[in-house]
Amino acid sequence: MNTVIATYRVKSGAEAEFEALLKKHHPTLLSIGLATADSATVYRGQDEPGEPVYYEIFTWKDAKAPGVAHDTPEVMAIWEPMGALCEERHGKPGMNFPHVALVSL
């Protein structure tokens, strides 16, 4: 399961700064060979009014890629400021990364 549905609970007022980083995220992963060429899909919602949540769906190149990303300065230069713009809310983490597999019904 290499596809991830990343959930980001962004601090109110930090949306523009977060989106600027998110815009670089998948292209950076792709440029260093950690993600597939399939485009990332991004959605925006709310936990409650004024509590923005972003969902980014993308696919890692392989099962090792997430670990490699943690050791890659180009990725950490995006992830660290993204993390600072997120917050825990309603008992849910600021950032969450469940890996999923497509189900054909």
N, C-alpha and C positions, 0 to 999 in steps of 0.2 A: 504494500500500500504506500505508494509514493505521492499520491495527491493529498494536498493539505488544504483545509479550510481555516485560514488564519483569521482569528477574531481579535480586533483591536478596539478597546474601550477608550476612546480619545477624550482627553480633558476638554471641557467646554471652552471654546475660544481658541483652541489650538488646531482647529481643523485645517486651515490653510497651510500651516507649517508641516503638519502631518502628511497632508496630501502631496506636498512637494517631495518629501522623503519617499512616500509610497510610490510615486511616479518613477523613482530611480530603482526601486527594489528589484522587480523582476528583470529589467534590463541588465542590472548588475549581476544577478545570479546567472543569467543566460550568457553574459559575456565571459564569465570565468568557468563556464561549463558545468554549472551545478543544477540548472533547471532545463526542462525540455523547451523546445521552440513553441509549444502551444502557448498562446497568449494567456496572461493572467486575467482573471475576471474579478472586478471589484464592485462591491455593493456598499451602500451606506444606509444605515437605519438608525434607530434610537432605542436605548433601554427604556427611557422615560423622556418626556419632552426636555430638550436642552442637554441630553446625554448621548452624544454621537457614538455610534458603533460602526466600524468598517469591517467588511468581510472580503478577504482576498483568497481566491481559489487559484492554485497553480500546482504544477507537478515537478517534483524533484527528478533529476536525471536518474538517480538510483538511491538505494537505502542508505548509502554512506554519505550522500551529499549534505544532509543537515549537519552532521558532525563536522565535516570539512568546512562548512560555512562558518561555524563557531571559531575556527582557527584562521579565518581569512580576513585580513584587515579591511579590504574594500567592503565586505559585508558588514562587519562590526561597525564601520563608520556610518552605516545606515541604521542598523539594529539598535545601537545604544541610544541615539537621539530619539528614535521611534519609541523605545521603552519609556523614556523620560516624559513623553507626551501622552502616555496612557496611564490609567488609574484603575485600581480595583473598585468594583461597584457591585452592590447588592450581593455580596458574597462570591462574586465571580472575578477571576483574575483580569488584570489589565490587558494581558495578551495571552492567547490560547491557541494551540496548534494541533487540533485533532487530524490524524491521517485517516483517509477514507479510501474505499474502493467502489468503483462504479458497479451498480447492480442492474443487470438486464432482466426485466420482467416480461 
